Amino acid sequence: MPNGSVPSFGVATVSLKGSSGFEQRPIVDSSGLFSMYLPADTYNGEIFSIDPRYGGMAIAPFSVTSG
C-alpha cells in the first residue's frame, strides 16, 4: 500500500499472463506475499486492488526459463 503497509487478505491480486496465453492470478496474503508456478515463457503482469482508493500498476515484462 502507499504507506508501506501490506493489504488485508484478498484486497490485492497479481495477474501474470504469458505469451502462450497461460495466466495466473494469485491472491496476495495478509503478509504481502503470493506464490505461483510459472512455466518457461515471457510474461506481462499487473497488480490489482479491489479497494477503489488504490489503483493497480503494470509489472515490466520478464522471461522465465526452465531449470
C-alpha positions in Angstrom: 0.0 0.0 0.0 1.2 3.6 -0.4 2.1 3.9 3.2 4.3 0.8 3.2 1.7 -1.5 4.9 0.5 -4.7 3.4 -3.1 -5.1 2.2 -5.7 -7.2 4.0 -6.1 -10.7 2.7 -7.9 -10.7 -0.6 -7.7 -7.0 -1.3 -4.9 -7.3 -3.9 -4.2 -9.8 -6.7 -1.4 -10.2 -9.2 -2.0 -11.2 -12.8 0.7 -12.7 -14.9 0.0 -13.7 -18.4 2.4 -15.5 -20.7 2.8 -15.1 -24.4 1.3 -18.6 -24.8 -1.9 -17.5 -23.1 -1.1 -19.1 -19.7 -2.4 -16.9 -16.9 -2.2 -17.0 -13.1 -4.0 -14.7 -10.6 -3.0 -15.5 -7.1 -4.3 -13.5 -4.1 -1.8 -11.6 -2.1 -1.9 -12.7 1.5 -2.0 -10.6 4.6 1.8 -10.6 4.8 2.0 -9.2 1.3 3.2 -12.4 -0.3 1.9 -14.6 -3.1 3.2 -17.7 -4.9 2.6 -19.4 -8.2 4.0 -21.9 -10.6 5.1 -20.3 -13.9 6.2 -22.4 -16.9 9.0 -21.1 -19.1 7.6 -18.1 -21.1 7.6 -14.3 -21.4 5.1 -12.7 -19.0 3.3 -9.4 -18.7 1.7 -8.6 -15.4 -0.4 -6.2 -13.4 -1.3 -5.7 -9.7 -5.0 -5.2 -9.0 -6.7 -3.9 -5.9 -10.4 -4.2 -5.1 -10.1 -1.1 -2.9 -11.0 1.8 -5.2 -8.6 4.2 -3.3 -5.7 2.3 -4.8 -5.0 1.7 -8.5 -3.1 -1.2 -9.9 0.2 -0.9 -11.6 1.9 -2.7 -14.5 4.7 -5.1 -14.0 7.5 -4.8 -16.5 7.6 -7.8 -18.9 10.0 -10.6 -17.9 11.1 -14.1 -19.0 11.1 -17.3 -17.0 13.5 -20.1 -18.2 13.4 -23.7 -17.3 15.9 -25.4 -15.0 
